[in-house]
Amino acid sequence: MDVSRVPSGPAINDREFHFTADDFEKVRQLIYKHAGISLSPAKKDMVYSRLARRLRAVGEKTFSGYLKLLDNDHAEWETFTNSLTTNLTSFFREPHHFEILAEKLKAAKVNRPIKIWCTAASTGEEPYSLAITACEAFNTLTPPVQILASDIDTNVLAQAEAGVFREDRVERLSPERVRKYFLKGTGAQAGQVRIRPELQELLRFRRINLLDARYPIQGPLDYIFCRNVMIYFDKPTQYQILKRFAPLLRKEGLMFAGHSESFLHAADVFRSLGRTVYELSDAR
């Protein structure tokens, strides 16, 4: 889950809706409280652009009226959150993590399913990359791996679960990987590919807000992928999330973070192994 960067919006006088500093501050407070996302002042134009669409959709004439609507409309709360989060992802993004995971899976000597949690599934590229990695590590389409793919955004989760992608989304993959793990669309589906059903069987999709006090997850987990998410939380929020991760992870388990994320402030919880891979601080 990444909050997107978008070009600046129109000048204030040209805007369809009046958008005050107080309106923006209220939005910042709401999304921080609800999703832990810390919006910088530079995101004001992005917020206006995204939420103006919602005002039109629900027939509100003012931002203050729309924000009051959220108090009694659970469905619009969900849409509000979806509107302010954009998922930027790709297959095998930051590929060294998948190489590390593949080596770990090849060396695994366990008589149980290996459990992986992808905490920011977005439109599915990352969890399906995990599934492909597992298939290649075990040389089978039915590896002993269970992947939980979660996100706060219900729209992208629905896309991920469908497992359908434009062909340009897989153009950087090798032809062998595309042939082996995707089905090519024909007719009305030309220009699209679908992930093979065997890989979909390895995944379970669920909406999870990382701010929740408890996660609906059955541990212990072997691996947690939480990449390019924490950068949108402040340090205290990051620390609380990492504290919730720790009891879910096996003693020898690993957590993978994004390339620009560092958790030195949580050294009592996770210890860096380098290359944005972490183990529990009490693992040794």
Secondary structure per residue as TSV (DSSP state, phi and psi in degrees):
chain	resnum	aa	ss	phi	psi
A	1	M	-	360.0	114.8
A	2	D	B	-122.0	134.2
A	3	V	-	-77.9	125.1
A	4	S	-	-78.6	157.8
A	5	R	-	-101.5	127.4
A	6	V	-	-129.1	157.5
A	7	P	-	-61.2	155.6
A	8	S	-	-59.1	146.8
A	9	G	-	-81.2	-170.2
A	10	P	-	-71.2	163.4
A	11	A	-	-59.7	151.9
A	12	I	G	-54.5	-42.4
A	13	N	G	-67.0	-19.6
A	14	D	G	-92.1	-2.4
A	15	R	-	-74.9	145.9
A	16	E	S	-69.9	-36.4
A	17	F	S	-118.6	144.0
A	18	H	-	-71.9	128.6
A	19	F	-	-132.8	103.7
A	20	T	-	-90.7	167.9
A	21	A	H	-61.5	-35.3
A	22	D	H	-66.5	-39.0
A	23	D	H	-60.4	-46.7
A	24	F	H	-62.8	-41.9
A	25	E	H	-64.4	-37.9
A	26	K	H	-64.5	-42.4
A	27	V	H	-60.5	-45.4
A	28	R	H	-58.1	-43.2
A	29	Q	H	-66.5	-42.1
A	30	L	H	-65.9	-46.7
A	31	I	H	-70.7	-29.6
A	32	Y	H	-69.3	-45.4
A	33	K	H	-67.0	-38.6
A	34	H	H	-84.1	-36.9
A	35	A	H	-127.8	-4.2
A	36	G	-	78.4	4.7
A	37	I	-	-79.9	128.1
A	38	S	-	-101.8	103.4
A	39	L	-	-86.3	128.8
A	40	S	-	-80.6	160.1
A	41	P	G	-55.6	-26.8
A	42	A	G	-67.2	-11.6
A	43	K	G	-91.0	8.4
A	44	K	H	-59.9	-44.6
A	45	D	H	-65.3	-38.4
A	46	M	H	-62.3	-44.4
A	47	V	H	-61.3	-45.5
A	48	Y	H	-58.9	-48.3
A	49	S	H	-59.2	-45.9
A	50	R	H	-68.8	-44.2
A	51	L	H	-81.7	-22.3
A	52	A	H	-59.5	-34.5
A	53	R	H	-62.5	-37.9
A	54	R	H	-70.8	-37.0
A	55	L	H	-59.9	-43.9
A	56	R	H	-63.6	-41.4
A	57	A	H	-65.3	-38.3
A	58	V	H	-98.2	-1.8
A	59	G	T	81.1	20.3
A	60	E	-	-85.2	147.6
A	61	K	S	-101.7	-16.4
A	62	T	S	-135.0	154.6
A	63	F	H	-66.1	-38.1
A	64	S	H	-62.2	-39.0
A	65	G	H	-65.7	-40.6
A	66	Y	H	-64.4	-43.6
A	67	L	H	-66.1	-31.1
A	68	K	H	-68.5	-35.0
A	69	L	H	-57.9	-34.6
A	70	L	G	-61.8	-25.3
A	71	D	G	-61.3	-29.1
A	72	N	G	-126.7	16.3
A	73	D	-	-131.8	96.1
A	74	H	H	-63.2	-40.1
A	75	A	H	-63.7	-39.7
A	76	E	H	-71.4	-29.7
A	77	W	H	-57.1	-45.0
A	78	E	H	-63.9	-42.0
A	79	T	H	-68.4	-38.1
A	80	F	H	-56.1	-47.5
A	81	T	H	-65.0	-45.0
A	82	N	H	-60.1	-36.3
A	83	S	H	-66.8	-29.9
A	84	L	T	-97.6	6.0
A	85	T	-	-125.6	132.0
A	86	T	B	-123.9	136.2
A	87	N	-	-101.4	111.8
A	88	L	-	-103.3	117.4
A	89	T	-	-154.5	171.0
A	90	S	-	-161.9	163.4
A	91	F	T	-67.6	134.7
A	92	F	T	54.3	38.9
A	93	R	S	-63.5	138.8
A	94	E	S	51.6	68.3
A	95	P	T	-61.9	-23.0
A	96	H	H	-61.7	-28.0
A	97	H	H	-66.3	-37.4
A	98	F	H	-72.8	-31.1
A	99	E	H	-66.2	-42.3
A	100	I	H	-64.2	-45.2
A	101	L	H	-60.6	-43.0
A	102	A	H	-58.7	-43.3
A	103	E	H	-64.0	-40.5
A	104	K	H	-64.4	-41.8
A	105	L	H	-67.4	-39.7
A	106	K	H	-63.1	-33.1
A	107	A	H	-87.8	-5.8
A	108	A	-	-66.3	132.7
A	109	K	-	-125.4	76.1
A	110	V	-	-132.8	150.3
A	111	N	S	-109.4	50.3
A	112	R	S	-156.8	163.1
A	113	P	-	-65.8	140.4
A	114	I	E	-89.2	125.5
A	115	K	E	-104.2	129.2
A	116	I	E	-126.7	135.4
A	117	W	E	-113.8	119.1
A	118	C	E	-99.0	107.1
A	119	T	S	-81.9	-13.0
A	120	A	-	-135.5	73.9
A	121	A	-	-67.3	-27.3
A	122	S	T	52.1	-136.6
A	123	T	T	-85.2	7.6
A	124	G	S	110.7	-10.5
A	125	E	H	-60.3	-42.0
A	126	E	H	-69.3	-51.8
A	127	P	H	-62.2	-34.3
A	128	Y	H	-71.2	-30.1
A	129	S	H	-63.7	-37.4
A	130	L	H	-63.7	-41.6
A	131	A	H	-64.6	-42.7
A	132	I	H	-62.8	-42.1
A	133	T	H	-58.1	-43.7
A	134	A	H	-65.4	-42.3
A	135	C	H	-60.9	-41.2
A	136	E	H	-72.1	-36.0
A	137	A	H	-66.3	-37.9
A	138	F	H	-99.4	-2.5
A	139	N	T	56.3	46.5
A	140	T	S	-160.4	154.0
A	141	L	S	-82.2	-3.0
A	142	T	S	-126.8	61.9
A	143	P	-	-70.9	158.9
A	144	P	S	-80.2	61.7
A	145	V	E	-132.1	137.4
A	146	Q	E	-120.2	126.2
A	147	I	E	-117.5	121.1
A	148	L	E	-94.6	122.3
A	149	A	E	-113.5	117.0
A	150	S	E	-127.6	161.3
A	151	D	E	-163.5	160.8
A	152	I	S	-83.8	-20.7
A	153	D	-	-90.7	111.6
A	154	T	H	-70.4	-28.8
A	155	N	H	-63.8	-48.5
A	156	V	H	-70.6	-31.3
A	157	L	H	-61.9	-39.8
A	158	A	H	-63.5	-40.7
A	159	Q	H	-63.6	-42.9
A	160	A	H	-62.4	-44.0
A	161	E	H	-65.5	-32.7
A	162	A	H	-66.1	-33.4
A	163	G	T	71.0	25.3
A	164	V	E	-110.3	133.0
A	165	F	E	-135.5	151.2
A	166	R	E	-65.8	150.3
A	167	E	G	-60.2	-30.4
A	168	D	G	-68.8	-16.5
A	169	R	G	-72.4	-20.8
A	170	V	G	-113.1	10.1
A	171	E	T	-68.3	-20.5
A	172	R	T	-85.8	-9.4
A	173	L	S	-78.7	155.6
A	174	S	-	-66.9	149.2
A	175	P	H	-55.2	-33.6
A	176	E	H	-65.0	-43.2
A	177	R	H	-64.3	-42.5
A	178	V	H	-63.0	-44.6
A	179	R	H	-62.9	-39.6
A	180	K	H	-80.5	-31.6
A	181	Y	H	-117.2	0.6
A	182	F	E	-133.5	152.7
A	183	L	E	-109.4	130.1
A	184	K	E	-84.6	132.0
A	185	G	-	-74.5	150.6
A	186	T	-	-131.2	166.1
A	187	G	G	60.5	-125.6
A	188	A	G	-64.1	-21.5
A	189	Q	G	-96.7	9.8
A	190	A	T	-60.1	140.2
A	191	G	T	90.5	1.7
A	192	Q	E	-125.2	159.4
A	193	V	E	-131.2	152.4
A	194	R	E	-121.9	136.6
A	195	I	E	-63.6	142.8
A	196	R	-	-62.6	143.6
A	197	P	H	-60.5	-28.0
A	198	E	H	-62.4	-36.8
A	199	L	H	-73.0	-38.2
A	200	Q	H	-60.7	-31.4
A	201	E	T	-64.9	-21.7
A	202	L	T	-80.3	-14.5
A	203	L	E	-109.5	147.6
A	204	R	E	-129.3	128.4
A	205	F	E	-104.5	140.8
A	206	R	E	-156.6	139.2
A	207	R	E	-77.8	123.2
A	208	I	-	-137.4	129.1
A	209	N	-	-93.9	120.5
A	210	L	T	-65.2	-12.0
A	211	L	T	-82.6	-11.8
A	212	D	S	-58.6	142.7
A	213	A	S	-63.8	-33.0
A	214	R	S	-132.7	144.4
A	215	Y	-	-101.3	136.0
A	216	P	-	-77.9	62.9
A	217	I	-	-128.9	136.0
A	218	Q	-	-94.0	108.4
A	219	G	S	-88.1	-172.5
A	220	P	-	-80.8	152.0
A	221	L	E	-98.9	150.8
A	222	D	E	-89.0	-36.8
A	223	Y	E	-144.0	140.2
A	224	I	E	-121.2	122.4
A	225	F	E	-101.1	110.4
A	226	C	E	-130.6	80.8
A	227	R	-	-114.4	133.1
A	228	N	S	59.1	35.0
A	229	V	-	-116.4	-46.4
A	230	M	G	-62.9	-23.6
A	231	I	G	-63.8	-15.8
A	232	Y	G	-95.9	2.3
A	233	F	S	-109.6	149.8
A	234	D	-	-76.9	171.0
A	235	K	H	-60.5	-44.8
A	236	P	H	-59.8	-39.4
A	237	T	H	-67.4	-42.7
A	238	Q	H	-55.6	-46.0
A	239	Y	H	-61.2	-43.6
A	240	Q	H	-64.9	-38.0
A	241	I	H	-66.1	-44.7
A	242	L	H	-62.2	-36.2
A	243	K	H	-64.3	-32.2
A	244	R	H	-77.2	-30.2
A	245	F	H	-66.2	-42.1
A	246	A	G	-52.8	-48.6
A	247	P	G	-67.5	-16.9
A	248	L	G	-84.3	-15.2
A	249	L	E	-97.2	139.0
A	250	R	E	-62.1	156.7
A	251	K	E	-53.4	-39.4
A	252	E	E	-96.3	9.4
A	253	G	E	-73.8	168.0
A	254	L	E	-129.2	148.6
A	255	M	E	-117.7	135.3
A	256	F	E	-110.0	129.8
A	257	A	E	-115.7	172.4
A	258	G	-	-76.2	162.1
A	259	H	T	-64.8	-23.7
A	260	S	T	-102.3	12.0
A	261	E	-	-106.0	139.4
A	262	S	-	-140.4	140.3
A	263	F	-	-121.9	42.3
A	264	L	G	-61.8	-28.4
A	265	H	G	-73.7	-7.5
A	266	A	G	-121.7	36.6
A	267	A	T	-63.0	-21.3
A	268	D	T	-77.4	-10.3
A	269	V	T	-109.1	-50.0
A	270	F	E	-129.4	142.9
A	271	R	E	-113.6	133.7
A	272	S	E	-73.9	135.8
A	273	L	E	-104.3	4.4
A	274	G	E	92.9	157.0
A	275	R	T	58.7	33.8
A	276	T	T	54.3	39.6
A	277	V	E	-114.9	135.4
A	278	Y	E	-127.9	149.4
A	279	E	E	-121.9	164.9
A	280	L	E	-62.3	140.7
A	281	S	T	-62.8	-25.7
A	282	D	T	-101.6	21.6
A	283	A	-	-72.2	-22.2
A	284	R	-	-104.8	360.0
